[in-house]
Amino acid sequence: MENIEISSWQTLDAIKKSAKIVETVGDLQSGHRQSVFCVIEDDYLELVYTDTESNILRRYDDRDEFMNALEKQKEEEGEAFYEENPLLDNDFSDDDSRSGDEDSDSF
């Protein structure tokens, strides 16, 4: 694994724009760090955005090292065992669509 210190979020954003994003872990609005795990061709990268320390670009040697780092980061952030429930999302979207039809008659 290689670590490169990056001074600005704009540089990380430019790299992220060119990459296929695998997963994002963390949130800068509720924490101090966000890691974006992504792939560019054969390079497995982690873009680490932080508001308290230097930003980092990490390049992993292979896919296994990359996936292990992703799982470790998810465990540290408390996201490892969280699974989204698509049925729950569908329940809310059905209610929204019905209420939207009723509101459109009032205009």
VENWO-V12979 format. One record per residue. N is the residue number from 1. RES is the residue in one letter. PHI is phi in degrees with one decimal (none if undefined). OMEGA is omega in radians with two decimals (NA if undefined). NEAR is the number of other C-alpha atoms within 12 Angstrom. Layout:
N RES PHI OMEGA NEAR
N RES PHI OMEGA NEAR
//
This chain:
1 M none 3.08 19
2 E -114.3 3.04 18
3 N -115.4 3.08 17
4 I -126.5 3.11 19
5 E -76.7 -3.12 21
6 I -117.8 -3.03 22
7 S -82.6 -3.06 18
8 S -130.1 3.07 20
9 W -68.2 -3.14 23
10 Q -61.7 3.10 14
11 T -65.6 3.09 20
12 L -62.7 3.11 31
13 D -61.4 3.12 22
14 A -65.0 3.09 13
15 I -66.1 -3.12 27
16 K -60.7 -3.13 28
17 K -62.9 -3.11 16
18 S -90.5 -2.99 16
19 A -106.4 2.96 23
20 K -93.0 -3.09 20
21 I -80.4 3.11 22
22 V -89.5 -3.13 21
23 E -166.0 3.05 27
24 T -114.3 -3.11 26
25 V -123.7 3.14 33
26 G 93.5 -3.09 27
27 D -152.1 -3.13 20
28 L -71.5 3.13 19
29 Q -78.2 -3.14 11
30 S -107.8 -3.14 12
31 G -143.9 -3.11 15
32 H -111.9 -3.01 19
33 R -152.3 3.05 25
34 Q -142.8 3.11 32
35 S -112.8 3.07 36
36 V -110.6 3.12 38
37 F -93.1 -3.04 39
38 C -147.8 -3.11 35
39 V -131.1 2.97 28
40 I -125.6 -3.05 19
41 E 51.6 -3.12 12
42 D -102.1 -3.10 15
43 D -100.8 3.11 24
44 Y -100.8 -2.98 33
45 L -122.7 2.95 40
46 E -125.5 3.08 43
47 L -98.9 -3.06 43
48 V -104.7 3.06 40
49 Y -91.9 3.11 35
50 T -145.9 3.10 27
51 D -106.1 -3.13 19
52 T -120.1 -3.10 12
53 E -134.5 3.06 16
54 S -72.8 3.04 20
55 N -73.6 -3.06 28
56 I -135.2 2.93 29
57 L -108.8 3.10 33
58 R -110.3 3.06 31
59 R -115.3 -3.12 27
60 Y -94.0 -3.08 27
61 D -68.9 -3.11 20
62 D -154.3 -3.09 18
63 R -63.7 -3.13 22
64 D -62.3 3.11 13
65 E -62.7 3.11 21
66 F -61.2 -3.11 28
67 M -67.1 3.08 22
68 N -63.4 3.11 20
69 A -65.4 3.10 29
70 L -62.0 3.13 33
71 E -63.3 3.12 22
72 K -63.6 3.14 18
73 Q -64.4 3.11 25
74 K -63.8 3.10 24
75 E -64.6 -3.14 16
76 E -65.1 -3.13 17
77 E -85.6 -3.14 23
78 G 81.2 -3.10 15
79 E -106.4 -2.99 19
80 A -65.7 -3.04 19
81 F -107.5 -3.14 12
82 Y -85.5 3.06 11
83 E -125.9 3.10 10
84 E -72.3 3.13 11
85 N -107.6 -3.10 10
86 P -64.3 3.10 10
87 L -66.1 3.11 11
88 L -63.5 3.11 12
89 D -61.2 -3.14 12
90 N -65.1 3.11 13
91 D -59.2 -3.13 13
92 F -71.4 -3.12 14
93 S -67.9 3.08 14
94 D -65.8 3.12 14
95 D -63.6 -3.13 14
96 D -64.2 -3.09 14
97 S -68.9 3.11 14
98 R -69.1 -3.10 14
99 S -69.0 3.11 14
100 G -66.7 3.12 14
101 D -67.5 -3.13 13
102 E -68.2 -3.11 12
103 D -68.4 -3.09 11
104 S -67.4 3.10 10
105 D -70.4 -3.07 9
106 S -78.9 -3.13 8
107 F -87.2 NA 7
//
